[in-house]
Amino acid sequence: MADIQIDDTVDQNMNLADYTQRHLVWKSPDVGYAFFVVDSGLFYYKKTADAGATWGSRVGIHTASNNAINMAIWADWWTDGDSGELIHITYHVNSDNDTIHRSLNTDGDSLNTAVVVYGSGRPGGAGTNNNGCNTLCKLKSGRLVCLGRQREIGRYYHFESDDNGANWTSVDAPDADDNQSGSWANDLGGDESLVQACPLDRADTNDFAIVMVDNVDDLLEYSEWDDSGSSWSTAVQINDGTNNPAIVLDADSKNWPFAAMTRWSDGHVLVAAWNDADSSAADLDFWDITNTTTFDGSDKTGSSIDKIRTNDNEAGHIALTINQQNDAVYVAYNSGSTFHGSDDVKISSSTNDGDSWTQASYTETTDDLRAIGCDPSIGNNGGRIAFIVYNDDLADLMTNVVNSVEIAAQAVAATAPVLGRARFVPQLTRDVQRLRGFRNT
């Protein structure tokens, strides 16, 4: 089956780095939701009930004339142990720099009323979308965290909600005069341009981690929020610039070069990242982060980096999915003969914590493919290892069903003993068998 069109008038800003990869959600192997902005700057979702073969009509999330940018998504069931039905959505409003939260109740598909998380009330002014970022996650405590940077002059903010987004409390944000004594970025010592938040499995279930790009030094960094101490750990470099070259955005900052997600079985944060874009020397690297001092089971020296791809020219986009049932990791990326001109999307998968990787094709289209999106966390409800891709030439958002992987729902016994990752080997075998349509390249 050929690639399937989800929508045909997607906004060109979908290719910008500030659209995080988490804009596809699977509630089951058949039911999924794709989130996108159309060419008029309005924010919608579409739903599929047949594994992505067909998609319903657009449903408006933000349909006012002022553009929605910097969208972030988090489904309740992406968090270990959470049985909620909500998909949480945050985004910036381009004209007045408000940060908005809405939630989609998938039990009936009703959208809640928009709530202002951070209302600066100022015009956008100078600056570009590339200067903004927004990340969202739900912690094991049930708390929502919304953290980011508004686009005009680098207003960094950190807000939290304990009632599913009905009310938000400021942890730090500029005052009405744009004065800010400290922020998550300033506290970490950099000019952070891109960020993703991930829940942590700690004694304090309100702790979380962020992975971010230092915009000054182009370094990929990791830090943890200690809620009881209201403080950030010192930011540590994931790539040290010596053993692993610095993160490099392409000339137009139109690629998102890393992806991160929490693995349920041990609470580690898994990270994949390109060390360059549109370069014959570009490597796609992988880390398993236990905490701020232990990466890949060793001290953070850069020597223990796992390589997904090496010297892969014409690449730079990425998305990462974890099958939480068996810890298999899938990383999608563009690769081809011309970066942002003639490439397709491929998937590398690992069943041994990144020690080795198998590559297969995903899209059948070869074109100007960008902004790869995924569901980053497939849990006990099942779902699908599938990706949505933006075609900048045609303004299409598309996917592929045949080259997706169905993950069946898994019953969880309340008294089942914890036996380690080996307990998932049968399901892992079924994952590999479901790679129908994949072909080695």
Summary of the structure (lengths in Angstrom):
residues: 441
radius of gyration: 19.9
end to end distance: 18.5
largest distance: 58.6
contacts: 1584
relative contact order: 0.13
helix: 6%
strand: 42%
